[in-house]
């Protein structure tokens, strides 16, 4: 906007100056014409007045002479007619005297008139000379004013052209710098996109590997699930048959008891005691069954804790053997798939052993079926909640980013370990209390508290994952900044390598000498003194013996010399500015190198903290898996029906397709964006090359003009 306003202002000033110049030329020509017309009118009026006056005098003299001639003619005729000679002589003498007198009078009058006319003529000639001199003076003044106007106009034109060139040069420099920065940004973006593409391809390959591994690991699980589903169906059919039989038997038993009650009443106290003893025996039998169920569940919990201890020992040994921890494979029921497989196998073997060892009665089968249904419903509900938490955790891991606090992470880790130990102690206390008292309600409350604690652990793991994502984002930003700085340093080094070193062999001009004198001495011309030449030109310009054209040539030569001095001064200023700019660029290069070192150190620190956070997250995931295995490890094999297996398989296939389609779309979008950026960059590079060639041509033309 500023450059546009300056250009508009310069154009307005130029138009105003041209208009004023045109008006001044018109006024000067009009004044010249008016003066010439007035002078010609005055001269014509004076000439006409003199001619009229002279004609009037001549007419008057001619009339007088005609009268005298007529009188003399009459006298002569009278004398011829017979007058005597005396009369003739007298008349002749009288006539001669009168003629002499009249002639003298007329002569005196004519001499006076001639002298008056001569005086008037002198006055007119003096006025004419004065008018001519004034006209010459006015013409000289008008000519000098015209030359001054011309010089002023040429000076203004030169200044405007110089200002326009300077502004164009500044705009070109700004455009070139802006284009260079844009090219650098685009190249950095292209590099970043290439790195992102490489990372995405690596991630895609890793995901494909994980999918293949998951498929290879899911196949035995699916086979086991099929076998278990068949077994479950058979058991459910048998259970239904037994339930129907039990219902039929209970109905018959109730009917028989009612009949027996109606037929036989207690006839004595012994019968009443016998019926009470039977009721107590039934009640004790029910209590024994409940205690047996509690003992079975506690034995399952103990088996799970033993398996958890084994897994912890195995993981500790594996961490000691391998420094870098392997990534945890995320499955449908947990995080560590191998451990889940082992727990599945152990739970299956445990159940098969238990079913083989303990023979079941119909009543025991009914009670065990009811307990199984309740536990299955509860465990399904918990697995659904756990899956929802896993999905929310994945979404948070994709979306959230930020920084990680190491001290807070250590504190949370210590808190989690303390809570895990506390929960283990509570489990042991609960087992002891159940073994001693056999109270179900307290055990259920502790179980619910344990599930709540597991949920809190899941939330804390989500927070740690979010902090890890934030730290990754920061590390990526630092990498991008580091790449930009490296590119800028390489660009500066390339520019320094391509551009020749600017060594200004002459220092700044001294105050005593003019820049033109210094330039002439540098070129080897020592016999010319610019100051004396300027003085001589001033003297020649003031010389009146020269013609107007010669004076104009001298003035123009002097202005050319002054402009050359100003131009050399501007060249000196630009040289000093370029030198300062080179120093600034070197300082900027050093600053960029320092910033690069600082950013490298910060990047290493962020990488270390990211690795530590990843290790801690893996440990927390292992803890959560162990906590979940306490309740769910022994019952996973009983959960999945045929429909759930099919749903799981379809969900896995759908997830595969979705991941592959998202990867393809992302790759295609990245390729499109990259192609657009490359085309845009090529267009900008072509425009910049054309502009640079135009600037080179202008520089060559200016150098030829200067030469």
C-alpha positions in Angstrom: 0.0 0.0 0.0 2.8 2.4 0.8 4.5 1.9 -2.5 1.2 2.2 -4.3 0.5 5.5 -2.5 4.0 6.8 -3.3 3.6 5.9 -7.0 0.2 7.7 -7.1 1.6 10.7 -5.3 4.6 10.9 -7.8 2.2 10.6 -10.7 0.0 13.4 -9.3 3.1 15.6 -8.7 4.3 14.9 -12.2 0.9 15.7 -13.7 0.7 18.9 -11.7 4.2 20.0 -12.8 3.5 19.2 -16.4 0.2 21.2 -16.1 2.1 24.2 -14.5 4.8 24.0 -17.2 2.2 24.0 -19.9 0.4 27.0 -18.3 3.6 28.9 -18.0 4.5 28.3 -21.6 1.0 29.4 -22.7 1.2 32.5 -20.5 4.7 33.4 -21.9 3.6 33.0 -25.5 0.4 35.1 -24.8 2.5 37.8 -23.2 4.9 37.8 -26.1 2.0 38.1 -28.6 0.3 40.9 -26.5 3.5 42.9 -26.2 4.3 42.6 -29.9 0.7 43.6 -30.8 0.8 46.6 -28.4 4.1 47.8 -29.8 2.9 47.4 -33.4 -0.3 49.3 -32.5 1.6 52.1 -30.9 4.0 52.5 -33.8 1.1 52.4 -36.3 -0.8 55.0 -34.3 2.3 57.3 -34.1 3.0 56.8 -37.9 -0.6 57.6 -38.8 -0.7 60.7 -36.6 2.5 62.0 -38.1 1.3 61.3 -41.6 -2.0 63.0 -40.9 -0.2 66.0 -39.4 2.2 66.2 -42.3 -0.6 66.0 -44.9 -2.6 68.7 -43.2 0.4 71.0 -43.2 1.1 70.3 -46.8 -2.5 71.0 -47.7 -2.4 74.3 -45.8 0.8 75.4 -47.5 -0.5 74.3 -50.9 -3.7 76.4 -50.4 -1.6 79.4 -49.4 0.6 79.0 -52.4 -2.4 78.6 -54.7 -4.0 81.8 -53.4 -0.8 83.8 -53.9 -0.4 82.3 -57.4 -3.9 83.3 -58.3 -3.4 86.8 -56.9 -0.2 87.2 -58.8 -1.8 85.7 -61.9 -4.5 88.3 -61.7 -2.0 91.1 -61.3 0.0 89.8 -64.2 -3.0 89.7 -66.4 -3.9 93.2 -65.4 -0.4 94.4 -66.2 -0.5 92.6 -69.5 -3.7 94.3 -70.4 -2.1 97.8 -70.7 -0.8 99.1 -67.4 2.3 101.1 -67.7 5.7 99.8 -66.8 5.9 101.7 -63.6 2.8 100.3 -62.3 4.3 96.9 -63.3 7.5 97.6 -61.5 5.7 98.9 -58.5 3.4 96.0 -58.4 6.3 93.6 -59.0 8.3 95.1 -56.2 5.3 95.1 -53.9 4.6 91.6 -54.9 8.2 90.6 -54.5 8.3 92.2 -51.0 5.0 90.7 -50.0 6.1 87.4 -51.4 9.4 87.7 -49.5 7.6 88.6 -46.3 5.1 85.9 -46.7 7.8 83.4 -47.7 9.9 84.3 -44.7 6.9 84.0 -42.4 6.1 80.7 -44.0 9.7 79.7 -43.9 9.9 80.5 -40.2 6.7 78.7 -39.5 7.9 75.7 -41.6 11.2 75.7 -39.7 9.4 75.8 -36.4 7.1 73.0 -37.5 10.1 71.0 -38.8 11.9 71.5 -35.5 8.8 70.4 -33.7 8.5 67.4 -35.9 12.1 66.6 -35.4 11.7 66.8 -31.6 8.6 64.6 -31.8 10.5 62.2 -34.0 13.3 62.0 -31.5 10.9 61.4 -28.7 9.2 58.7 -30.7 12.5 57.1 -31.6 13.6 57.3 -27.9 10.3 55.7 -26.9 10.8 53.1 -29.6 14.3 52.3 -28.4 13.1 52.1 -24.8 10.3 49.7 -25.8 12.7 47.6 -27.9 15.1 47.4 -24.9 12.3 46.6 -22.5 11.2 43.9 -25.0 14.7 42.5 -25.2 15.0 42.5 -21.4 11.5 40.9 -21.0 12.4 38.3 -23.7 15.7 37.5 -21.9 13.9 37.2 -18.6 11.3 35.0 -20.1 14.0 32.9 -21.8 15.9 32.6 -18.5 12.7 31.6 -16.7 11.9 29.1 -19.4 15.4 27.6 -19.1 15.0 27.5 -15.3 11.6 25.8 -15.7 13.2 23.3 -18.1 16.0 22.6 -15.7 13.6 22.2 -12.8 11.4 19.9 -14.9 14.4 17.8 -16.0 15.6 17.7 -12.4 12.2 16.7 -11.1 12.0 14.0 -13.9 15.4 12.7 -12.9 14.6 12.7 -9.2 11.3 10.9 -10.0 13.0 8.4 -12.2 15.7 7.8 -9.5 13.0 7.4 -6.8 11.0 5.1 -9.1 14.2 3.0 -9.7 15.0 2.9 -6.0 11.4 1.9 -5.1 11.5 -0.8 -7.9 14.8 -2.0 -6.6 13.5 -2.2 -3.1 10.4 -4.0 -4.3 12.4 -6.4 -6.3 14.7 -7.1 -3.3 11.7 -7.6 -1.0 10.0 -9.8 -3.6 13.2 -11.8 -4.1 13.7 -12.2 -0.3 10.1 -13.2 0.1 10.2 -15.7 -2.7 13.4 -17.1 -1.2 11.8 -17.5 2.1 8.7 -19.1 0.5 10.9 -21.5 -1.5 12.7 -22.4 1.7 9.4 -23.0 3.5 8.1 -25.0 0.6 11.2 -27.1 0.5 11.0 -27.6 4.2 7.4 -28.6 3.9 8.3 -31.0 1.1 11.0 -32.6 3.3 8.6 -32.8 6.2 6.0 -34.5 4.0 8.5 -36.9 2.6 9.5 -37.8 6.2 5.9 -38.1 7.1 5.3 -40.4 4.1 8.2 -42.6 5.1 6.9 -42.8 8.7 3.4 -43.6 7.4 4.8 -46.3 5.1 6.7 -47.7 8.1 3.6 -47.6 10.2 1.6 -49.2 7.5 4.1 -52.0 7.2 4.1 -52.5 11.0 0.3 -52.6 11.0 0.3 -55.2 8.3 2.8 -57.2 10.2 0.7 -56.9 13.3 -2.4 -57.9 11.3 -0.6 -61.0 10.0 0.6 -61.9 13.5 -2.9 -61.3 14.9 -4.4 -63.5 12.3 -1.8 -66.2 13.0 -2.5 -65.9 16.7 -6.3 -65.7 16.3 -6.6 -69.0 14.4 -5.8 -71.4 17.3 -8.0 -69.2 19.6 -10.9 -69.5 17.1 -10.4 -73.2 16.9 -10.5 -73.5 20.7 -13.5 -71.3 20.8 -15.3 -73.5 18.3 -14.5 -76.6 20.4 -15.6 -74.9 23.5 -18.8 -73.6 21.9 -19.7 -77.1 20.9 -19.0 -78.3 24.4 -21.0 -75.5 25.8 -23.9 -76.3 23.6 -23.8 -79.9 24.7 -23.6 -78.9 28.3 -26.4 -76.4 27.9 -28.6 -79.1 26.3 -27.8 -81.4 29.1 -28.4 -78.7 31.7 -31.8 -77.9 30.1 -32.7 -81.6 30.3 -31.6 -81.8 33.9 -33.5 -78.6 34.7 -36.7 -80.0 33.1 -36.2 -83.2 35.1 -35.5 -81.2 38.3 -38.7 -79.1 37.7 -40.7 -82.3 37.2 -39.3 -84.0 40.2 -39.7 -80.9 42.4 -43.3 -80.6 41.3 -43.9 -84.3 42.1 -42.1 -83.8 45.4 -44.3 -80.8 46.3 -47.4 -82.7 45.4 -46.3 -85.7 47.4 -45.5 -83.5 50.4 -48.9 -81.8 50.2 -50.5 -85.2 50.0 -48.4 -86.5 52.9 -49.2 -83.4 54.9 -52.9 -83.9 54.3 -52.8 -87.6 55.0 -50.3 -87.7 57.8 -50.2 -85.1 60.4 -47.7 -85.0 63.2 -49.2 -87.2 65.8 -46.5 -86.8 68.3 -43.6 -84.6 69.4 -41.1 -87.1 67.9 -42.6 -86.5 64.4 -42.3 -82.7 64.9 -38.7 -83.1 66.0 -38.0 -85.3 63.1 -39.4 -82.7 60.6 -37.4 -79.9 62.2 -34.2 -82.0 62.0 -34.9 -82.6 58.3 -35.3 -78.8 57.7 -32.0 -78.1 59.6 -30.3 -80.8 57.5 -31.5 -79.2 54.3 -30.4 -75.7 55.5 -27.0 -77.1 56.4 -26.7 -78.8 53.1 -27.4 -75.5 51.3 -24.7 -73.8 53.5 -22.3 -76.6 52.5 -23.0 -76.0 48.9 -22.5 -72.2 49.2 -19.2 -72.8 51.1 -18.1 -75.2 48.3 -18.8 -72.5 45.7 -16.9 -69.9 47.7 -14.0 -72.3 48.1 -14.0 -73.0 44.3 -14.0 -69.3 43.5 -11.2 -68.7 46.0 -9.1 -71.5 44.5 -9.6 -69.9 41.1 -8.4 -66.6 42.4 -5.4 -68.3 44.0 -4.6 -69.9 40.6 -4.9 -66.6 38.9 -2.6 -64.9 41.5 -0.1 -67.7 41.0 -0.2 -67.3 37.2 0.1 -63.5 37.6 3.3 -64.0 39.8 4.7 -66.3 37.1 4.0 -63.7 34.4 5.6 -61.0 36.5 8.7 -63.1 37.0 8.8 -64.0 33.3 8.5 -60.3 32.3 11.2 -59.3 34.8 13.5 -61.9 33.4 12.6 -60.8 29.8 13.3 -57.1 30.7 16.6 -58.1 32.2 17.6 -60.1 29.1 16.5 -57.4 26.6 17.2 -53.7 27.2 14.6 -52.3 24.8 11.0 -53.5 25.6 8.9 -54.9 22.9 5.7 -53.1 22.1 2.6 -54.5 23.7 0.2 -56.2 21.3 -3.3 -54.8 21.8 -5.9 -57.6 21.7 -9.6 -57.9 22.2 -9.4 -59.0 25.9 -6.2 -57.3 27.0 -2.8 -56.1 26.0 -0.4 -59.1 26.2 -1.7 -61.7 23.9 0.8 -64.5 24.9 -0.1 -64.2 28.5 -3.8 -64.2 27.6 -3.3 -67.4 25.6 -1.4 -69.0 28.5 -4.2 -67.9 30.9 -6.8 -69.3 28.6 -5.0 -72.6 28.4 -4.5 -72.7 32.2 -8.1 -71.8 32.8 -9.3 -74.5 30.4 -7.1 -77.1 31.8 -8.1 -76.1 35.3 -11.8 -76.4 34.5 -11.4 -79.7 32.7 -9.5 -81.1 35.7 -12.1 -79.8 38.1 -14.9 -81.3 36.1 -13.1 -84.6 35.9 -12.3 -84.8 39.6 -15.6 -83.7 41.1 -18.7 -85.7 40.3 -21.9 -83.6 40.1 -25.4 -84.3 41.3 -28.5 -82.7 39.7 -28.9 -80.2 42.6 -25.2 -79.3 42.4 -25.4 -78.9 38.6 -28.4 -76.5 39.0 -26.7 -74.4 41.6 -23.4 -74.3 39.6 -25.4 -73.4 36.5 -27.1 -70.5 38.3 -23.7 -69.3 39.6 -22.2 -69.7 36.2 -24.9 -67.6 34.5 -24.5 -64.8 37.1 -20.7 -64.8 36.7 -21.0 -64.9 32.9 -23.4 -62.0 32.8 -21.2 -60.0 35.2 -18.0 -60.8 33.3 -19.7 -59.9 29.9 -20.7 -56.6 31.3 -17.2 -56.0 32.6 -15.6 -57.0 29.2 -18.0 -54.6 27.4 -17.0 -51.8 29.7 -13.3 -52.7 29.3 -13.7 -52.6 25.4 -15.4 -49.2 25.6 -12.5 -48.0 27.8 -10.0 -49.4 25.2 -11.8 -47.6 22.4 -11.8 -44.3 24.3 -8.2 -44.9 25.2 -7.3 -45.4 21.4 -9.2 -42.2 20.5 -7.4 -40.2 23.2 -4.1 -41.6 22.1 -4.8 -40.4 18.5 -6.1 -36.9 19.4 -4.4 -35.6 22.5 -0.9 -34.1 22.4 1.4 -32.2 24.9 4.4 -32.3 27.2 5.4 -34.9 29.9 6.4 -34.1 33.4 9.0 -36.7 34.6 8.5 -36.0 38.4 4.7 -36.3 38.1 5.2 -39.6 36.2 7.5 -41.0 38.9 4.9 -40.0 41.5 2.0 -41.6 39.7 4.1 -44.7 39.1 4.9 -45.0 42.8 1.2 -44.3 43.7 0.1 -47.1 41.3 2.6 -49.6 42.7 1.5 -48.7 46.2 -2.2 -49.1 45.2 -1.4 -52.5 43.6 0.3 -53.7 46.7 -2.6 -52.4 48.8 -5.1 -54.2 46.5 -3.1 -57.4 46.8 -3.1 -57.1 50.6 -6.8 -56.5 50.5 -7.3 -59.6 48.3 -5.3 -61.7 50.8 -7.3 -60.3 53.7 -10.5 -61.0 51.8 -9.4 -64.6 51.2 -8.6 -65.1 54.8 -11.9 -63.6 55.9 -13.8 -65.7 53.5 -12.0 -68.8 54.6 -12.8 -68.0 58.3 -16.3 -66.6 58.1 -17.7 -67.4 54.6 -19.4 -64.1 54.1 -20.2 -63.4 50.5 -21.3 -59.7 50.7 -18.0 -58.4 51.9 -16.2 -60.3 49.2 -18.5 -58.9 46.6 -17.9 -55.3 47.9 -14.1 -55.9 47.8 -14.4 -57.2 44.3 -16.3 -54.1 43.2 -13.7 -51.9 44.8 -11.0 -53.8 42.9 -12.9 -53.2 39.7 -13.1 -49.5 40.5 -9.4 -49.5 41.2 -8.8 -51.2 37.8 -10.8 -48.5 36.1 -8.8 -45.8 37.8 -5.6 -47.5 36.7 -7.0 -47.6 33.1 -7.7 -43.8 33.3 -4.2 -43.2 34.6 -2.7 -45.2 31.8 -4.8 -43.1 29.4 -3.3 -40.0 30.9 0.2 -41.3 30.6 -0.5 -42.2 26.9 -1.8 -38.7 26.3 1.3 -37.3 27.9 3.4 -39.6 25.7 1.5 -38.3 22.6 2.1 -34.7 23.6 5.8 -35.5 24.1 5.9 -37.1 20.6 4.3 -34.0 19.2 6.9 -31.8 20.8 9.7 -33.9 19.6 8.3 -33.8 16.0 8.0 -30.0 16.3 11.6 -29.8 17.5 12.7 -32.0 14.6 10.9 -29.8 12.1 12.5 -26.7 13.6 15.9 -28.4 13.4 15.3 -29.3 9.8 14.3 -25.7 8.9 17.5 -24.4 10.6 19.6 -27.0 8.8 18.1 -26.0 5.5 18.6 -22.3 6.3 22.3 -22.9 7.2 22.8 -25.0 4.0 21.2 -22.2 2.0 23.4 -19.6 3.6 26.5 -21.7 3.0 25.5 -22.3 -0.6 24.9 -18.6 -1.1 28.2 -17.8 0.4 29.9 -20.4 -1.8 28.2 -19.2 -5.0 28.5 -15.5 -4.5 32.1 -14.1 -4.7 33.6 -12.5 -1.6 32.8 -8.8 -1.6 36.0 -7.0 -0.8 35.6 -3.2 -1.3 39.1 -2.1 -2.4 38.4 1.6 -1.8 37.3 3.1 1.5 34.7 5.8 2.0 35.2 9.1 0.3 37.0 11.8 2.2 35.3 15.1 2.9 37.9 17.2 1.1 37.6 15.4 -2.2 34.6 14.9 -4.4 33.5 11.3 -5.3 34.0 12.1 -9.0 37.6 13.2 -8.4 38.3 10.0 -6.5 36.8 7.9 -9.2 38.9 9.7 -11.9 42.0 9.2 -9.9 41.1 5.5 -9.4 40.7 5.2 -13.2 44.1 6.8 -13.8 42.9 10.3 -15.0 44.9 12.7 -12.8 45.2 15.8 -14.9 41.5 16.7 -14.4 40.5 18.6 -11.2 36.8 18.4 -10.8 36.5 21.5 -8.5 38.3 23.7 -10.9 36.3 22.3 -13.8 33.1 23.2 -11.9 34.3 26.8 -11.3 35.2 27.2 -15.0 31.8 26.0 -16.0 30.1 28.4 -13.5 32.2 31.3 -15.1 31.3 30.2 -18.6 27.7 30.0 -17.6 27.7 33.6 -16.3 29.6 34.8 -19.4 27.4 37.2 -21.5 29.4 36.8 -24.7 28.2 33.3 -25.2 25.0 32.5 -27.1 22.0 31.1 -25.4 22.7 27.6 -26.8 26.2 27.6 -25.5 25.1 28.8 -22.1 22.5 26.0 -22.0 25.2 23.4 -23.0 27.5 24.7 -20.2 24.7 24.6 -17.6 23.7 21.0 -18.7 27.4 19.9 -18.4 27.5 21.3 -14.9 24.3 19.6 -13.9 25.6 16.3 -15.4 28.7 16.6 -13.3 26.7 17.3 -10.1 24.4 14.3 -10.8 27.4 12.1 -11.4 28.8 13.2 -8.0 25.4 12.4 -6.3 25.3 9.0 -8.1 28.8 8.1 -6.9 27.7 9.1 -3.3 24.7 6.9 -3.6 26.9 4.0 -4.9 29.1 4.6 -1.8 26.0 4.4 0.5 24.8 1.2 -1.2 28.3 -0.4 -0.9 28.4 0.3 2.8 24.8 -1.0 3.1 25.8 -4.2 1.3 28.8 -4.6 3.5 26.7 -4.2 6.6 24.1 -6.6 5.2 26.9 -9.2 4.7 28.0 -8.8 8.3 24.4 -9.2 9.4 24.0 -12.3 7.4 27.2 -13.8 8.9 25.9 -13.0 12.4 22.5 -14.6 11.5 24.3 -17.7 10.3 26.3 -18.0 13.5 23.0 -17.5 15.5 21.3 -20.2 13.5 24.2 -22.6 14.1 23.9 -21.9 17.8 20.2 -22.4 17.8 20.7 -25.7 15.9 23.0 -26.9 18.6 20.5 -26.0 21.3 17.7 -27.7 19.4 19.8 -30.9 19.0 20.4 -31.0 22.7 16.7 -30.4 23.4 15.8 -33.1 20.9 18.0 -35.7 22.6 16.6 -34.8 26.0 13.0 -35.1 24.6 13.8 -38.5 23.0 15.2 -39.8 26.3 12.2 -38.6 28.2 9.9 -40.2 25.6 11.7 -43.5 25.9 11.3 -43.4 29.7 7.6 -42.6 29.4 7.1 -45.4 26.9 8.7 -47.9 29.3 6.6 -46.7 32.2 3.4 -47.0 30.1 4.4 -50.6 29.2 4.9 -51.3 32.9 1.5 -49.8 33.8 -0.2 -51.8 31.0 1.3 -55.0 32.4 0.1 -54.1 35.9 -3.4 -53.4 34.5 -3.4 -56.7 32.7 -2.4 -58.6 35.8 -5.1 -56.9 37.8 -7.7 -57.8 35.2 -6.5 -61.4 35.1 -7.3 -61.8 38.8 -11.0 -62.0 38.0 -11.3 -62.8 34.3 -8.5 -65.2 33.6 -10.3 -68.4 34.5 -13.6 -67.5 32.8 -12.6 -66.3 29.3 -13.0 -69.7 27.8 -16.7 -69.8 29.0 -17.7 -66.4 27.7 -17.6 -66.6 23.9 -20.6 -68.1 22.1 -20.8 -68.8 18.4 -22.5 -65.5 17.6 -19.8 -63.5 19.6 -17.1 -65.3 17.8 -18.6 -64.4 14.4 -19.0 -60.8 15.6 -15.4 -60.8 16.7 -14.2 -62.1 13.4 -16.4 -59.7 11.4 -15.2 -56.8 13.6 -11.5 -57.8 13.0 -12.1 -58.0 9.2 -14.0 -54.7 9.2 -11.2 -53.1 11.2 -8.6 -54.4 8.7 -10.6 -53.0 5.7 -11.0 -49.7 7.5 -7.3 -49.4 8.3 -6.3 -50.3 4.8 -8.8 -47.8 3.2 -7.7 -45.1 5.6 -4.0 -45.8 4.8 -4.8 -45.7 1.0 -6.8 -42.5 1.3 -4.1 -40.9 3.4 -1.3 -41.9 1.0 -3.3 -40.6 -2.0 -4.1 -37.3 -0.2 -0.4 -36.9 0.7 0.7 -37.6 -2.8 -1.9 -35.1 -4.2 -0.8 -32.4 -1.8 2.9 -33.1 -2.5 2.3 -32.9 -6.3 0.4 -29.6 -5.9 3.2 -28.2 -3.7 5.8 -29.3 -6.2 3.9 -27.7 -9.1 3.5 -24.5 -7.2 7.1 -24.4 -6.3 8.2 -25.0 -9.9 6.0 -22.2 -11.1 7.4 -19.9 -8.4 10.9 -20.9 -9.4 10.2 -20.2 -13.0 8.8 -16.7 -12.2 11.8 -16.0 -10.0 14.2 -17.1 -12.7 12.5 -14.8 -15.2 12.6 -11.9 -12.8 16.3 -12.6 -12.1 17.0 -12.6 -15.8 15.2 -9.3 -16.2 17.1 -7.8 -13.4 20.4 -9.0 -14.9 19.4 -7.4 -18.2 18.6 -4.1 -16.4 22.0 -4.3 -14.6 23.8 -4.9 -17.9 22.0 -1.9 -19.5 22.9 0.3 -16.6 26.5 -0.8 -16.7 26.6 0.0 -20.5 25.1 3.4 -19.9 27.6 4.2 -17.1 30.5 3.1 -19.4 
